[in-house]
Amino acid sequence: MTMLKSINQEDLRNHNLSVIIDTILRAPRPMSRADLAKATGLTKATLSLLGGMLLEQGVVCELKPEVSLSGYGRPSTPLAVAADRWAGVGLQINTDGYGCLAQDLNGSVIDVRWVDSDMRGANPDDIFDQLDSMVRSLVCQIKRKGITITGYGLALPGLVTDDMYLLMAPNLGWKHLNLGAYQLVRRLDLIAGNEAKMAAMAQIPGYASQYRYSSEPAVAVKGRLSPSDSFMYISTDIGIGGAVVRSGVIETGDRGFAGELGHVSVDLHGPSCRCGRHGCLETYAGRTALVEAAGIASGREAVNAKAVEELFQRWEDGDNQAVCAVNRAVDALVSVMASAINLADIDTVMIGGFWSHFSRDLIKTLEGRLASQIVARDRVSPRVLLPEVADRPALRGAALVGLRQFVDNPLAYFHL
């Protein structure tokens, strides 16, 4: 006979608190205790007890009572996430620089620091030391405001294992780094991950911070995601990364490496890629690859912001070489996007980073061409969206990694 494991009441309370916080974060509008009881399946008595605890700990605040539309009954008091109490800190090392950011549980950015720099070939020891100093300063400022930091995430442009090894970051020239050997990582107990996956987290409404309210439900707004949507995120910069989100949850794969769309080959005889293959999407649609193909600059000169601005301008002006380079990149993008949709059975693609700065007309062109390459095109109408969180989304996602630690285990942070 199977022995039933006894339920630890503290664990049950922690679980219920997590469910309540998660439900509030993902809700498209403020919720009363009665709303929460209905949405979570918890009793009103339990909601009353745990709701009081959340108020006492500064997780939520009460809004102005709402009178029932029928005019009968007691007014309900909606709960909303409180500001300036809990924050996650995100760190990022990218091809264009490094920095850190603090984000509140209500979705507000509290502070951000960033250093622009060409990071190709940078010494990792120096960068981690400089980032350590930077984040110390930011954390001191945050704590002076009485805000509790719940955790830290680190976004990197490469393959990161669960046991904190950076296997490779080709566009930085780094490989086989033991991240746990760095004082910064040990001191903050950092959770490191791929930058594209963290950028995708930043696009999931209510993932670990308050869903930004709209006058209409998100599902009714064309071009917006709801908390439970499935989509594919493509991060575009010097390199190209990707992430698959299924029903509001990142699909990491067995080893955490799922979503490497930038290294899907579109031509076995194409240009050589830093990963060792040929004809990868990155060699056609990556930022540096496009600047070079347009004849604007090469090598380190192709990385700077002026070269990128000139690419956009030449393309808008109809310069033949720039237009041809962008068209080849569009061909490659459409091919990879269609293959990924056919494989994953997801109908929404979001393009972030460098490519999001092209005109919306080009995005619509991508969407139109994509529709003709879907195997189930009679039943599937693909969407190509631009990100709502467009400014350093991986950095924002890294902060959400820290906040999610609080959402999943709130009692570990409470002073009872």
C-alpha positions in Angstrom: 0.0 0.0 0.0 1.3 3.4 -1.0 2.0 5.7 2.0 0.6 9.2 1.6 3.0 12.0 2.4 1.8 14.4 5.1 1.2 17.9 4.0 3.4 20.6 5.6 1.0 23.5 6.5 3.8 26.0 6.0 4.4 24.7 2.5 0.7 24.8 1.7 0.5 28.4 2.9 3.5 29.3 0.8 2.0 27.6 -2.3 -1.3 29.5 -1.8 0.5 32.8 -1.4 2.4 32.1 -4.6 -0.8 31.3 -6.5 -2.5 34.5 -5.3 0.5 36.7 -6.2 0.8 35.0 -9.6 -2.9 35.5 -10.3 -2.8 39.2 -9.4 0.2 39.8 -11.6 -1.4 38.1 -14.6 -4.8 39.7 -14.2 -5.9 42.2 -16.9 -7.5 44.3 -14.2 -7.3 44.8 -10.4 -9.0 41.9 -8.5 -11.0 41.9 -5.3 -10.7 39.1 -2.7 -13.9 37.6 -4.1 -12.4 37.7 -7.7 -9.3 36.0 -6.4 -11.3 33.3 -4.6 -13.1 32.5 -7.8 -9.9 32.6 -9.9 -7.8 30.5 -7.6 -10.3 28.1 -6.1 -9.3 29.1 -2.6 -12.0 29.8 0.0 -12.9 33.3 1.0 -11.7 32.7 4.5 -8.3 31.6 3.2 -8.2 34.7 0.9 -9.1 36.9 3.8 -6.2 35.5 5.9 -3.6 35.5 3.2 -4.7 38.8 1.7 -4.1 40.4 5.0 -0.6 38.9 5.1 0.1 40.3 1.6 -1.1 43.7 2.7 1.0 43.6 5.9 4.1 42.6 4.0 3.7 45.4 1.4 3.1 43.0 -1.6 -0.3 44.5 -2.4 -2.3 47.6 -1.6 -6.0 48.3 -1.6 -7.5 50.5 -4.2 -10.7 52.6 -4.0 -13.7 50.3 -3.4 -15.9 49.6 -6.4 -19.6 49.8 -6.3 -21.5 46.8 -7.9 -23.0 47.6 -11.3 -26.3 46.4 -9.9 -26.1 48.9 -7.0 -26.6 46.1 -4.5 -24.3 44.5 -2.0 -21.2 45.9 -0.3 -18.6 47.6 -2.5 -15.6 45.4 -3.3 -12.0 46.5 -2.7 -9.6 45.7 -5.5 -6.0 44.7 -4.7 -3.1 45.8 -6.7 0.7 45.3 -6.5 2.3 47.8 -4.2 5.1 50.0 -5.5 8.7 50.5 -4.1 8.8 47.4 -1.9 10.1 44.4 -3.9 12.6 44.4 -6.8 14.6 42.1 -9.0 18.0 43.1 -10.4 19.0 42.1 -13.9 22.5 42.1 -15.2 23.6 41.7 -18.9 26.8 41.3 -20.8 26.1 41.7 -24.5 28.0 42.4 -27.7 27.3 46.2 -27.4 28.1 46.7 -23.7 27.2 45.6 -20.2 25.0 46.9 -17.4 22.4 46.3 -14.7 18.8 47.3 -13.9 16.4 47.1 -11.0 12.7 46.5 -11.7 9.8 46.7 -9.2 7.2 44.0 -8.8 4.7 46.5 -10.2 6.7 46.7 -13.5 8.4 50.0 -13.0 12.1 50.4 -13.7 13.7 51.8 -10.6 17.3 52.3 -11.8 19.4 51.3 -14.7 23.2 51.6 -15.5 24.7 50.8 -18.9 28.2 51.1 -20.5 28.3 51.1 -24.3 31.3 49.2 -25.6 32.3 46.9 -28.4 32.6 43.7 -26.4 34.1 41.4 -29.0 37.2 39.9 -27.6 36.8 41.6 -24.2 38.5 40.0 -21.3 35.8 38.3 -19.2 37.7 38.8 -15.9 37.8 42.5 -16.5 34.1 42.7 -17.5 32.9 40.7 -14.5 34.9 42.9 -12.2 33.6 46.1 -13.7 30.0 44.8 -13.6 30.5 43.8 -10.0 31.4 47.4 -9.1 28.5 48.8 -11.1 25.9 46.5 -9.5 27.2 47.2 -5.9 26.5 50.9 -6.5 23.0 50.2 -7.9 22.1 47.9 -5.0 23.2 50.5 -2.4 20.9 53.0 -4.0 17.9 50.6 -4.1 18.3 49.5 -0.5 18.5 53.1 0.7 14.9 53.4 -0.6 13.8 50.6 1.7 13.3 48.2 -1.2 14.0 44.5 -0.8 15.9 42.8 -3.6 14.5 39.4 -4.2 17.1 37.9 -6.6 19.4 38.5 -9.5 19.5 37.3 -13.1 22.3 37.5 -15.7 21.7 37.5 -19.4 24.5 36.3 -21.7 24.6 36.0 -25.5 25.4 32.3 -25.6 24.7 28.8 -24.3 24.5 28.6 -20.6 24.1 25.3 -18.7 22.1 24.7 -15.5 25.3 24.2 -13.6 26.5 27.7 -14.5 28.9 27.2 -17.4 29.0 29.4 -20.4 29.7 26.8 -23.1 30.1 29.4 -25.9 29.4 33.0 -26.8 30.9 33.2 -30.3 30.2 36.9 -30.8 32.1 37.7 -27.6 34.9 35.3 -28.3 34.2 33.5 -25.0 33.8 29.8 -24.4 34.0 27.2 -21.6 33.7 29.8 -18.8 32.9 28.5 -15.3 30.6 31.3 -14.2 30.7 30.1 -10.6 34.4 31.0 -10.5 33.5 34.8 -10.6 33.0 36.6 -7.3 30.0 38.5 -8.7 28.2 35.3 -9.5 28.9 33.7 -6.1 28.2 36.8 -4.0 24.8 37.5 -5.6 23.8 33.8 -6.2 23.1 34.9 -9.8 20.9 32.8 -12.1 22.5 33.1 -15.6 20.8 32.3 -18.8 20.6 33.0 -22.5 19.7 36.6 -23.4 17.0 35.7 -26.0 15.1 33.6 -23.4 15.3 36.4 -20.9 14.2 38.9 -23.6 11.2 36.6 -24.3 10.3 36.6 -20.6 10.1 40.3 -20.6 7.3 40.0 -23.3 5.1 37.6 -21.3 2.5 39.8 -19.5 2.5 39.3 -15.8 5.4 36.8 -15.8 6.9 38.3 -12.6 5.6 41.8 -12.5 2.3 43.5 -12.8 0.5 43.1 -16.1 0.0 46.5 -17.6 -3.7 47.2 -17.7 -5.5 48.1 -20.9 -9.1 49.3 -21.4 -9.6 46.2 -23.5 -8.7 42.6 -22.8 -5.3 41.8 -24.3 -6.8 39.0 -26.4 -9.0 41.5 -28.1 -6.2 43.9 -29.0 -4.5 43.0 -32.3 -0.7 42.9 -31.9 -0.7 42.3 -28.2 0.0 39.2 -26.2 -2.0 37.8 -23.3 -0.3 36.1 -20.3 -1.1 32.6 -21.6 -0.2 33.1 -25.3 2.3 31.0 -27.2 4.8 32.7 -29.4 8.3 32.5 -30.8 10.7 35.3 -29.9 13.6 36.2 -32.2 16.3 38.3 -30.7 18.3 40.2 -33.4 21.6 41.9 -33.0 25.2 41.0 -34.1 24.0 37.5 -33.4 20.5 36.1 -33.6 18.9 34.1 -30.8 15.5 32.7 -30.1 13.0 31.4 -27.6 9.8 29.4 -27.7 7.1 30.3 -25.3 4.2 27.8 -24.9 1.1 29.0 -23.0 3.1 31.7 -21.2 6.0 29.4 -20.2 9.5 29.4 -21.8 10.4 26.0 -23.3 14.0 25.5 -22.4 14.6 22.0 -23.8 16.3 19.1 -22.0 19.5 21.1 -21.4 18.3 24.7 -21.7 19.5 25.2 -25.2 16.2 25.3 -27.1 15.5 28.2 -29.5 18.8 28.7 -31.2 17.2 30.0 -34.4 20.2 32.1 -35.4 22.2 28.9 -36.1 19.6 27.3 -38.4 21.3 27.0 -41.8 19.4 28.4 -44.8 22.2 27.5 -47.2 24.7 24.7 -46.7 27.1 26.4 -49.0 26.6 29.9 -47.5 28.9 32.1 -45.5 30.9 30.6 -42.6 29.5 31.3 -39.2 31.3 31.8 -35.9 29.5 28.6 -34.6 31.4 26.5 -37.2 28.5 25.9 -39.6 27.7 27.5 -43.0 24.8 29.6 -44.1 23.3 30.3 -40.6 20.5 32.8 -40.4 22.9 35.0 -38.4 25.2 35.3 -41.4 22.4 36.9 -43.5 20.2 38.7 -41.0 22.6 39.6 -38.2 23.4 43.3 -37.7 27.1 43.2 -38.7 26.4 40.8 -41.6 23.8 43.2 -43.1 26.1 46.3 -42.7 28.9 44.4 -44.5 26.6 43.1 -47.2 25.3 46.6 -47.9 28.9 47.8 -48.5 28.8 50.3 -45.6 31.7 49.0 -43.4 33.5 45.9 -42.4 35.1 44.4 -39.3 34.9 46.5 -36.1 33.7 49.5 -38.1 30.5 47.5 -39.0 29.5 47.3 -35.3 29.3 51.0 -34.5 25.9 52.8 -34.3 26.7 55.1 -37.2 27.1 52.2 -39.6 23.7 50.8 -38.5 22.0 54.2 -38.9 23.5 54.5 -42.4 22.1 51.0 -43.3 18.6 52.1 -42.3 19.0 55.4 -44.2 20.3 53.7 -47.4 17.6 51.1 -47.3 14.9 53.8 -46.9 16.5 55.8 -49.8 16.3 52.7 -52.0 20.1 52.2 -52.3 20.4 49.1 -54.5 23.1 47.3 -52.5 21.3 48.0 -49.2 18.0 46.9 -50.5 19.4 43.7 -52.0 21.1 42.9 -48.6 17.9 43.4 -46.7 15.9 41.3 -49.2 18.3 38.4 -48.9 18.0 38.7 -45.1 14.2 38.7 -45.4 14.4 35.5 -47.5 16.5 33.9 -44.7 14.2 35.1 -41.9 11.0 33.9 -43.6 12.5 30.5 -44.3 13.6 30.0 -40.7 10.4 31.4 -39.2 8.3 29.2 -41.4 10.3 26.1 -40.5 10.1 26.9 -36.8 6.3 27.4 -37.0 5.8 24.2 -38.9 7.9 22.4 -36.3 6.6 24.0 -33.1 2.9 24.6 -34.2 2.9 28.2 -32.9 1.3 31.0 -35.0 2.9 34.1 -33.5 6.5 35.4 -34.0 7.9 38.4 -32.2 11.0 40.1 -33.6 13.0 42.1 -31.2 16.3 44.0 -31.3 17.9 45.3 -34.4 15.2 44.2 -36.8 12.4 45.9 -34.8 13.8 49.3 -36.0 12.9 48.7 -39.6 9.5 50.1 -40.7 6.3 48.4 -39.9 5.7 47.9 -43.6 8.7 45.5 -43.7 7.3 43.6 -40.7 4.0 43.3 -42.6 5.9 42.1 -45.6 7.5 39.4 -43.4 4.0 38.4 -42.2 2.6 38.2 -45.7 5.4 36.1 -47.0 5.4 33.9 -44.0 1.7 33.0 -44.5 2.5 31.4 -47.9 5.1 29.1 -46.4 3.2 27.5 -43.6 2.2 23.9 -44.3 -1.2 24.4 -42.5 -1.8 27.7 -44.1 -5.5 26.9 -44.7 -5.9 26.8 -40.9 -3.1 28.9 -39.5 -2.7 32.7 -39.9 0.7 33.7 -38.6 1.3 37.0 -36.8 4.6 38.9 -36.8 4.7 41.3 -33.9 7.1 43.9 -32.5 7.9 43.7 -28.8 6.1 45.8 -26.3 9.2 45.8 -24.1 11.7 47.0 -26.7 14.4 48.8 -24.7 17.0 46.3 -23.4 14.4 43.4 -23.0 17.0 40.9 -21.9 18.1 43.1 -19.1 14.5 43.5 -18.1 14.0 39.8 -18.3 17.0 39.1 -16.1 15.4 41.3 -13.5 12.2 39.2 -13.8 14.3 36.1 -13.1 15.1 37.7 -9.7 11.5 38.7 -9.1 10.2 35.3 -10.0 12.1 33.8 -7.1 9.9 35.9 -4.8 6.7 34.9 -6.6 7.5 31.2 -6.4 8.6 31.3 -2.7 7.2 34.4 -1.0 7.5 33.1 2.6 11.3 33.0 2.3 11.2 36.9 2.1 8.5 37.7 4.6 9.2 38.9 8.1 6.6 37.2 10.3 
